Amino acid sequence: MRRPPLTKRGVERLREELDRLKSVERPRIVQAIAEARAHGDLKENAEYHAAREQQGFIEGRINELEAALSFAEVIDVSQLNAGTRIVFGATVELLELHNNNEVTYQIVGELEADIKQGLISVTSPMARVLVGKSEGDVVELVAASGRREYEVVAVRYE
């Protein structure tokens, strides 16, 4: 089985999230459960059940992060020497040809992807279209919203 890739910066963000979950969120939930228990009958105590459910989510996320961080292949993007060719870790500036909007994405591991921050998963349709291309290439993305063409304006590794 292939080890999932993570960028060095992504590993740092995931470790920060793990630390916050363990040192802030977990104790907060334990305290909320203790307070809800003090209110009496647990069968009809909505606060208790909500806190227990939140505890389950937090513990699940902690387990997911610990497993990912111990198993992932960490890639230092700044050490990649792919030139203008797009590979994992590349930050890519694109020009949407139908409306001349510029967008910038970094291709990252699945666990660190966050479209709001311009981080797209290496397994996403956009990343699959981009990998292997170079500056100046035009790529076509076929999505539910239709076909879109993009010109690769710049590729950098930072």
N, CA, C and O of each residue as an XYZ file, in Angstrom:
632
protein
N       0.838     -1.186      0.000
C       0.000      0.000      0.000
C       0.883      1.250      0.000
O       1.880      1.323      0.718
N       0.500      2.218     -0.809
C       1.264      3.447     -0.938
C       1.007      4.385      0.229
O      -0.129      4.552      0.673
N       2.071      4.991      0.716
C       1.945      5.949      1.810
C       1.387      7.266      1.255
O       1.900      7.775      0.259
N       0.348      7.821      1.882
C      -0.221      9.075      1.373
C       0.753     10.242      1.549
O       1.401     10.356      2.589
N       0.859     11.104      0.543
C       1.782     12.232      0.650
C       1.183     13.388      1.441
O      -0.025     13.624      1.403
N       2.035     14.098      2.149
C       1.676     15.337      2.840
C       2.817     16.317      2.624
O       3.983     15.925      2.592
N       2.479     17.588      2.478
C       3.537     18.590      2.402
C       4.053     18.853      3.807
O       3.374     18.575      4.795
N       5.254     19.388      3.880
C       5.854     19.708      5.181
C       4.972     20.713      5.938
O       4.757     20.582      7.143
N       4.466     21.718      5.206
C       3.590     22.724      5.817
C       2.280     22.082      6.275
O       1.739     22.443      7.320
N       1.775     21.132      5.492
C       0.551     20.421      5.859
C       0.736     19.621      7.136
O      -0.159     19.580      7.980
N       1.885     18.989      7.282
C       2.183     18.228      8.499
C       2.183     19.166      9.704
O       1.654     18.823     10.762
N       2.776     20.351      9.544
C       2.793     21.318     10.642
C       1.378     21.726     11.037
O       1.063     21.805     12.225
N       0.517     21.989     10.040
C      -0.878     22.376     10.336
C      -1.632     21.236     11.022
O      -2.393     21.471     11.960
N      -1.421     20.004     10.554
C      -2.105     18.868     11.162
C      -1.613     18.621     12.588
O      -2.403     18.264     13.462
N      -0.320     18.808     12.828
C       0.209     18.659     14.199
C      -0.375     19.726     15.118
O      -0.704     19.445     16.271
N      -0.505     20.962     14.603
C      -1.121     22.031     15.402
C      -2.565     21.672     15.745
O      -3.006     21.862     16.878
N      -3.299     21.151     14.754
C      -4.685     20.750     15.013
C      -4.728     19.628     16.046
O      -5.563     19.653     16.950
N      -3.840     18.649     15.921
C      -3.791     17.538     16.868
C      -3.489     18.042     18.278
O      -4.136     17.631     19.241
N      -2.510     18.928     18.393
C      -2.172     19.492     19.710
C      -3.357     20.238     20.312
O      -3.633     20.112     21.505
N      -4.064     21.022     19.476
C      -5.225     21.786     19.958
C      -6.333     20.835     20.407
O      -6.965     21.062     21.439
N      -6.570     19.780     19.642
C      -7.599     18.818     20.019
C      -7.274     18.143     21.347
O      -8.152     17.954     22.189
N      -6.009     17.785     21.526
C      -5.610     17.084     22.754
C      -5.534     18.006     23.974
O      -5.933     17.624     25.074
N      -5.022     19.217     23.771
C      -4.787     20.084     24.929
C      -5.922     21.045     25.242
O      -6.021     21.524     26.372
N      -6.791     21.342     24.262
C      -7.874     22.297     24.488
C      -9.240     21.627     24.375
O     -10.039     21.677     25.311
N      -9.507     21.004     23.234
C     -10.842     20.466     22.972
C     -11.186     19.258     23.847
O     -12.282     19.179     24.402
N     -10.248     18.325     23.964
C     -10.522     17.122     24.766
C     -10.836     17.495     26.222
O     -11.853     17.045     26.751
N      -9.992     18.306     26.889
C     -10.320     18.689     28.272
C     -11.643     19.463     28.383
O     -12.376     19.310     29.360
N     -11.940     20.290     27.377
C     -13.193     21.058     27.401
C     -14.398     20.113     27.351
O     -15.383     20.324     28.059
N     -14.319     19.092     26.530
C     -15.416     18.121     26.408
C     -15.548     17.288     27.677
O     -16.659     17.024     28.137
N     -14.415     16.875     28.245
C     -14.453     16.102     29.489
C     -15.142     16.925     30.577
O     -15.940     16.393     31.349
N     -14.836     18.216     30.637
C     -15.461     19.108     31.616
C     -16.968     19.236     31.339
O     -17.773     19.217     32.270
N     -17.347     19.367     30.054
C     -18.764     19.489     29.694
C     -19.533     18.223     30.068
O     -20.677     18.302     30.515
N     -18.916     17.069     29.888
C     -19.559     15.803     30.248
C     -19.735     15.727     31.759
O     -20.784     15.309     32.248
N     -18.705     16.131     32.494
C     -18.793     16.115     33.958
C     -19.908     17.041     34.453
O     -20.658     16.685     35.361
N     -20.011     18.214     33.859
C     -21.070     19.157     34.256
C     -22.450     18.599     33.919
O     -23.384     18.714     34.713
N     -22.574     17.994     32.737
C     -23.866     17.433     32.340
C     -24.260     16.271     33.241
O     -25.436     16.108     33.564
N     -23.288     15.462     33.647
C     -23.560     14.344     34.568
C     -24.085     14.857     35.904
O     -24.946     14.234     36.526
N     -23.562     15.987     36.331
C     -23.959     16.559     37.613
C     -25.424     16.993     37.613
O     -26.021     17.172     38.674
N     -26.000     17.161     36.427
C     -27.398     17.590     36.328
C     -28.380     16.456     36.547
O     -29.590     16.683     36.563
N     -27.883     15.234     36.716
C     -28.788     14.143     37.060
C     -29.036     13.162     35.942
O     -28.107     12.782     35.229
N     -30.280     12.746     35.778
C     -30.726     11.690     34.867
C     -30.092     11.821     33.482
O     -30.372     12.770     32.750
N     -29.235     10.861     33.133
C     -28.503     10.922     31.872
C     -29.352     10.536     30.669
O     -29.045     10.946     29.550
N     -30.412      9.757     30.870
C     -31.245      9.316     29.754
C     -31.913     10.492     29.044
O     -32.063     10.473     27.822
N     -32.305     11.491     29.784
C     -33.023     12.624     29.199
C     -32.196     13.910     29.234
O     -32.742     15.012     29.173
N     -30.896     13.761     29.331
C     -30.022     14.923     29.440
C     -29.398     15.220     28.065
O     -28.420     14.583     27.675
N     -29.964     16.181     27.344
C     -29.507     16.510     25.988
C     -28.073     17.041     25.996
O     -27.304     16.758     25.077
N     -27.713     17.799     27.013
C     -26.343     18.333     27.092
C     -25.329     17.199     27.183
O     -24.280     17.235     26.539
N     -25.651     16.201     27.984
C     -24.759     15.050     28.146
C     -24.586     14.319     26.818
O     -23.466     14.006     26.415
N     -25.703     14.048     26.140
C     -25.634     13.306     24.873
C     -24.900     14.107     23.796
O     -24.150     13.538     23.003
N     -25.113     15.417     23.766
C     -24.417     16.262     22.791
C     -22.914     16.269     23.076
O     -22.105     16.188     22.151
N     -22.545     16.366     24.344
C     -21.125     16.373     24.715
C     -20.476     15.031     24.386
O     -19.337     14.988     23.920
N     -21.197     13.937     24.627
C     -20.648     12.613     24.313
C     -20.465     12.443     22.800
O     -19.482     11.859     22.344
N     -21.422     12.959     22.038
C     -21.311     12.877     20.588
C     -20.117     13.692     20.102
O     -19.360     13.244     19.241
N     -19.956     14.876     20.652
C     -18.814     15.724     20.280
C     -17.500     15.054     20.688
O     -16.507     15.136     19.966
N     -17.501     14.398     21.837
C     -16.311     13.676     22.276
C     -15.942     12.587     21.266
O     -14.766     12.382     20.966
N     -16.957     11.895     20.749
C     -16.711     10.855     19.747
C     -16.076     11.423     18.486
O     -15.160     10.824     17.923
N     -16.569     12.589     18.039
C     -15.991     13.232     16.860
C     -14.545     13.636     17.113
O     -13.679     13.415     16.267
N     -14.283     14.225     18.268
C     -12.929     14.677     18.592
C     -11.974     13.492     18.684
O     -10.870     13.539     18.141
N     -12.387     12.442     19.362
C     -11.525     11.256     19.483
C     -11.279     10.633     18.118
O     -10.171     10.178     17.834
N     -12.299     10.607     17.272
C     -12.134     10.077     15.918
C     -11.132     10.900     15.120
O     -10.283     10.350     14.419
N     -11.236     12.219     15.230
C     -10.307     13.096     14.505
C      -8.892     12.935     15.046
O      -7.939     12.914     14.267
N      -8.736     12.821     16.352
C      -7.409     12.600     16.948
C      -6.809     11.314     16.388
O      -5.645     11.294     15.988
N      -7.595     10.248     16.358
C      -7.106      8.967     15.827
C      -6.724      9.090     14.359
O      -5.695      8.564     13.934
N      -7.560      9.789     13.580
C      -7.286      9.973     12.155
C      -5.982     10.742     11.943
O      -5.160     10.367     11.108
N      -5.802     11.818     12.705
C      -4.587     12.627     12.567
C      -3.343     11.862     12.999
O      -2.316     11.910     12.322
N      -3.431     11.157     14.119
C      -2.272     10.393     14.591
C      -1.866      9.331     13.565
O      -0.680      9.148     13.294
N      -2.848      8.639     13.002
C      -2.547      7.609     12.004
C      -1.932      8.238     10.761
O      -0.940      7.736     10.232
N      -2.513      9.323     10.300
C      -2.013      9.976      9.086
C      -0.591     10.489      9.285
O       0.261     10.325      8.411
N      -0.338     11.106     10.424
C       0.985     11.674     10.663
C       2.050     10.591     10.835
O       3.215     10.808     10.501
N       1.660      9.441     11.346
C       2.656      8.377     11.530
C       2.910      7.607     10.239
O       3.965      6.993     10.085
N       1.959      7.632      9.311
C       2.045      6.805      8.119
C       2.402      7.588      6.855
O       2.857      7.002      5.873
N       2.203      8.893      6.874
C       2.346      9.700      5.658
C       3.792      9.833      5.198
O       4.735      9.728      5.983
N       3.929     10.067      3.909
C       5.227     10.403      3.325
C       5.294     11.927      3.268
O       4.530     12.566      2.545
N       6.220     12.502      4.040
C       6.330     13.958      4.117
C       7.259     14.446      3.006
O       8.391     13.983      2.863
N       6.741     15.394      2.225
C       7.493     15.926      1.091
C       7.770     17.401      1.325
O       6.850     18.193      1.531
N       9.046     17.762      1.291
C       9.450     19.160      1.415
C       9.391     19.776      0.025
O      10.284     19.572     -0.796
N       8.329     20.531     -0.226
C       8.072     21.091     -1.549
C       9.210     21.993     -2.007
O       9.525     22.032     -3.196
N       9.830     22.718     -1.080
C      10.900     23.645     -1.462
C      12.117     22.916     -2.022
O      12.958     23.535     -2.674
N      12.224     21.610     -1.776
C      13.360     20.829     -2.278
C      13.082     20.169     -3.627
O      13.979     19.591     -4.241
N      11.834     20.260     -4.083
C      11.500     19.669     -5.379
C      12.123     20.500     -6.489
O      12.179     21.727     -6.400
N      12.584     19.836     -7.520
C      13.201     20.551     -8.630
C      12.527     20.095     -9.921
O      13.147     19.464    -10.777
N      11.229     20.435    -10.040
C      10.471     19.997    -11.211
C      10.387     21.096    -12.263
O       9.748     20.912    -13.299
N      11.019     22.229    -12.010
C      10.990     23.329    -12.978
C       9.589     23.874    -13.137
O       8.934     24.222    -12.155
N       9.131     23.948    -14.375
C       7.789     24.478    -14.632
C       6.768     23.355    -14.810
O       5.617     23.616    -15.160
N       7.179     22.113    -14.572
C       6.261     20.976    -14.665
C       5.493     20.836    -13.353
O       6.058     21.024    -12.276
N       4.226     20.513    -13.442
C       3.372     20.411    -12.257
C       3.439     19.000    -11.679
O       3.143     18.015    -12.356
N       3.835     18.932    -10.410
C       3.827     17.685     -9.651
C       3.236     17.982     -8.279
O       2.888     19.125     -7.982
N       3.122     16.953     -7.444
C       2.613     17.129     -6.084
C       3.370     18.266     -5.401
O       4.595     18.351     -5.496
N       2.636     19.133     -4.716
C       3.255     20.223     -3.970
C       3.340     21.526     -4.736
O       3.595     22.573     -4.141
N       3.133     21.486     -6.045
C       3.244     22.698     -6.861
C       2.152     23.695     -6.504
O       1.015     23.320     -6.219
N       2.519     24.969     -6.525
C       1.541     26.047     -6.459
C       1.374     26.516     -7.898
O       2.342     26.894     -8.559
N       0.129     26.485     -8.375
C      -0.154     26.716     -9.781
C      -1.082     27.917     -9.940
O      -2.156     27.975     -9.343
N      -0.645     28.873    -10.756
C      -1.493     30.013    -11.099
C      -2.152     29.707    -12.433
O      -1.484     29.368    -13.409
N      -3.479     29.832    -12.459
C      -4.248     29.505    -13.645
C      -5.082     30.705    -14.089
O      -5.488     31.534    -13.275
N      -5.324     30.778    -15.387
C      -6.198     31.789    -15.958
C      -7.384     31.054    -16.572
O      -7.220     30.252    -17.491
N      -8.601     31.341    -16.046
C      -9.812     30.762    -16.625
C     -10.052     31.461    -17.952
O     -10.250     32.676    -17.985
N     -10.036     30.711    -19.042
C     -10.092     31.326    -20.361
C     -11.462     31.905    -20.702
O     -11.538     32.826    -21.515
N     -12.533     31.407    -20.121
C     -13.863     31.913    -20.470
C     -14.197     33.246    -19.798
O     -15.074     33.966    -20.274
N     -13.516     33.587    -18.702
C     -13.836     34.846    -18.013
C     -12.601     35.635    -17.555
O     -12.735     36.682    -16.923
N     -11.405     35.136    -17.872
C     -10.140     35.785    -17.514
C      -9.916     35.946    -16.008
O      -9.152     36.814    -15.586
N     -10.573     35.122    -15.203
C     -10.310     35.119    -13.759
C      -9.027     34.345    -13.494
O      -8.764     33.320    -14.125
N      -8.232     34.846    -12.556
C      -7.028     34.112    -12.150
C      -7.314     33.388    -10.848
O      -7.920     33.948     -9.935
N      -6.875     32.144    -10.766
C      -6.999     31.341     -9.552
C      -5.645     30.706     -9.261
O      -4.861     30.431    -10.169
N      -5.389     30.480     -7.978
C      -4.134     29.855     -7.571
C      -4.454     28.679     -6.660
O      -5.224     28.812     -5.709
N      -3.859     27.528     -6.956
C      -4.044     26.333     -6.148
C      -2.686     25.725     -5.832
O      -1.740     25.826     -6.614
N      -2.613     25.085     -4.657
C      -1.461     24.241     -4.357
C      -1.981     22.814     -4.299
O      -3.019     22.548     -3.694
N      -1.258     21.902     -4.930
C      -1.648     20.495     -4.948
C      -1.041     19.825     -3.719
O       0.179     19.765     -3.567
N      -1.919     19.319     -2.839
C      -1.494     18.770     -1.550
C      -2.121     17.397     -1.325
O      -2.876     16.902     -2.162
N      -1.800     16.794     -0.191
C      -2.382     15.509      0.179
C      -3.850     15.659      0.544
O      -4.308     16.753      0.873
N      -4.583     14.556      0.483
C      -6.022     14.577      0.743
C      -6.365     15.153      2.107
O      -7.319     15.921      2.228
N      -5.610     14.798      3.128
C      -5.937     15.210      4.486
C      -5.734     16.704      4.717
O      -6.357     17.276      5.612
N      -4.887     17.337      3.940
C      -4.612     18.765      4.142
C      -5.349     19.664      3.157
O      -5.214     20.886      3.215
N      -6.126     19.071      2.255
C      -6.849     19.858      1.252
C      -7.878     20.772      1.912
O      -8.579     20.370      2.841
N      -7.955     22.002      1.420
C      -8.917     22.999      1.910
C      -9.112     24.027      0.805
O      -8.299     24.937      0.642
N     -10.191     23.877      0.051
C     -10.402     24.718     -1.121
C     -10.460     26.192     -0.745
O     -10.065     27.040     -1.544
N     -10.942     26.519      0.450
C     -11.016     27.921      0.884
C      -9.631     28.556      0.973
O      -9.487     29.769      0.821
N      -8.619     27.737      1.220
C      -7.238     28.223      1.297
C      -6.480     27.973     -0.008
O      -5.279     28.231     -0.087
N      -7.172     27.475     -1.024
C      -6.527     27.205     -2.306
C      -5.701     25.937     -2.296
O      -4.801     25.780     -3.121
N      -5.992     25.026     -1.373
C      -5.268     23.756     -1.267
C      -6.158     22.653     -1.832
O      -7.194     22.328     -1.252
N      -5.751     22.074     -2.976
C      -6.567     21.024     -3.584
C      -5.869     19.676     -3.459
O      -4.644     19.574     -3.538
N      -6.677     18.655     -3.263
C      -6.156     17.305     -3.103
C      -5.550     16.803     -4.401
O      -6.065     17.074     -5.486
N      -4.470     16.083     -4.284
C      -3.799     15.489     -5.436
C      -4.729     14.530     -6.173
O      -4.501     14.223     -7.343
N      -5.782     14.051     -5.494
C      -6.725     13.130     -6.128
C      -7.945     13.851     -6.707
O      -8.826     13.203     -7.273
N      -8.010     15.168     -6.577
C      -9.155     15.922     -7.098
C      -9.112     15.964     -8.629
O      -8.046     15.819     -9.227
N     -10.271     16.161     -9.256
C     -10.291     16.246    -10.728
C      -9.368     17.345    -11.262
O      -8.685     17.140    -12.265
N      -9.341     18.505    -10.606
C      -8.488     19.603    -11.071
C      -7.013     19.206    -10.997
O      -6.267     19.434    -11.949
N      -6.590     18.621     -9.891
C      -5.184     18.223     -9.756
C      -4.822     17.154    -10.774
O      -3.728     17.179    -11.339
N      -5.723     16.223    -11.011
C      -5.444     15.159    -11.994
C      -5.227     15.728    -13.386
O      -4.399     15.228    -14.147
N      -5.982     16.789    -13.719
C      -5.827     17.438    -15.023
C      -4.495     18.183    -15.088
O      -3.864     18.240    -16.144
N      -4.067     18.756    -13.959
C      -2.878     19.610    -13.941
C      -1.553     18.845    -13.878
O      -0.579     19.249    -14.512
N      -1.507     17.749    -13.123
C      -0.248     17.028    -12.915
C       0.345     16.603    -14.255
O      -0.324     16.004    -15.097
N       1.615     16.933    -14.419
C       2.332     16.593    -15.643
C       2.354     17.720    -16.661
O       3.134     17.683    -17.613
N       1.505     18.723    -16.469
C       1.467     19.859    -17.386
C       2.544     20.869    -16.991
O       3.174     20.741    -15.941
N       2.745     21.881    -17.849
C       3.774     22.905    -17.617
C       3.206     24.282    -17.893
O       2.102     24.424    -18.419
N       3.987     25.305    -17.526
C       3.600     26.684    -17.809
C       3.301     26.828    -19.292
O       4.030     26.310    -20.137
N       2.212     27.545    -19.602
C       1.825     27.776    -20.992
C       0.834     26.761    -21.524
O       0.167     27.024    -22.524
N       0.720     25.600    -20.878
C      -0.237     24.592    -21.336
C      -1.661     25.042    -21.052
O      -1.912     25.787    -20.104
N      -2.582     24.586    -21.874
C      -4.008     24.809    -21.653
C      -4.611     23.467    -21.270
O      -4.404     22.464    -21.953
N      -5.361     23.455    -20.168
C      -5.992     22.225    -19.698
C      -7.504     22.406    -19.710
O      -8.012     23.521    -19.595
N      -8.210     21.294    -19.853
C      -9.666     21.337    -19.843
C     -10.169     20.497    -18.684
O      -9.791     19.336    -18.526
N     -11.024     21.102    -17.878
C     -11.637     20.399    -16.754
C     -13.101     20.183    -17.080
O     -13.829     21.134    -17.361
N     -13.529     18.936    -17.042
C     -14.934     18.615    -17.255
C     -15.527     18.353    -15.878
O     -15.168     17.389    -15.202
N     -16.447     19.234    -15.475
C     -17.071     19.126    -14.158
C     -18.584     19.136    -14.313
O     -19.102     19.302    -15.418
N     -19.285     18.959    -13.212
C     -20.747     18.970    -13.234
C     -21.270     20.305    -13.769
O     -22.328     20.360    -14.397
N     -20.526     21.369    -13.517
C     -20.947     22.698    -13.963
C     -20.616     22.947    -15.438
O     -20.941     24.006    -15.975
N     -19.982     21.993    -16.084
C     -19.643     22.125    -17.501
C     -18.144     22.052    -17.742
O     -17.364     21.726    -16.847
N     -17.766     22.364    -18.969
C     -16.351     22.336    -19.344
C     -15.726     23.697    -19.104
O     -16.326     24.734    -19.386
N     -14.508     23.675    -18.579
C     -13.769     24.912    -18.372
C     -12.345     24.713    -18.839
O     -11.740     23.663    -18.623
N     -11.823     25.740    -19.481
C     -10.432     25.694    -19.926
C      -9.617     26.683    -19.104
O     -10.057     27.789    -18.792
N      -8.417     26.240    -18.770
C      -7.495     27.050    -17.986
C      -6.135     27.057    -18.670
O      -5.699     26.052    -19.231
N      -5.482     28.199    -18.614
C      -4.103     28.270    -19.063
C      -3.222     28.278    -17.825
O      -3.491     29.007    -16.870
N      -2.174     27.469    -17.841
C      -1.228     27.438    -16.729
C      -0.310     28.651    -16.897
O       0.503     28.697    -17.820
N      -0.445     29.628    -16.003
C       0.308     30.874    -16.091
C       1.665     30.735    -15.400
O       2.682     31.179    -15.932
N       1.681     30.123    -14.221
C       2.937     29.989    -13.473
C       2.893     28.748    -12.596
O       1.829     28.333    -12.137
N       4.064     28.162    -12.369
C       4.214     27.008    -11.490
C       5.396     27.321    -10.586
O       6.477     27.683    -11.051
N       5.169     27.173     -9.278
C       6.278     27.409     -8.353
C       6.230     26.401     -7.200
O       5.195     25.804     -6.904
N       7.366     26.244     -6.580
C       7.508     25.322     -5.453
C       8.058     26.094     -4.281
O       9.217     26.509     -4.292
N       7.213     26.295     -3.240
C       7.635     27.112     -2.097
C       7.399     26.422     -0.794
O       7.701     26.978      0.262
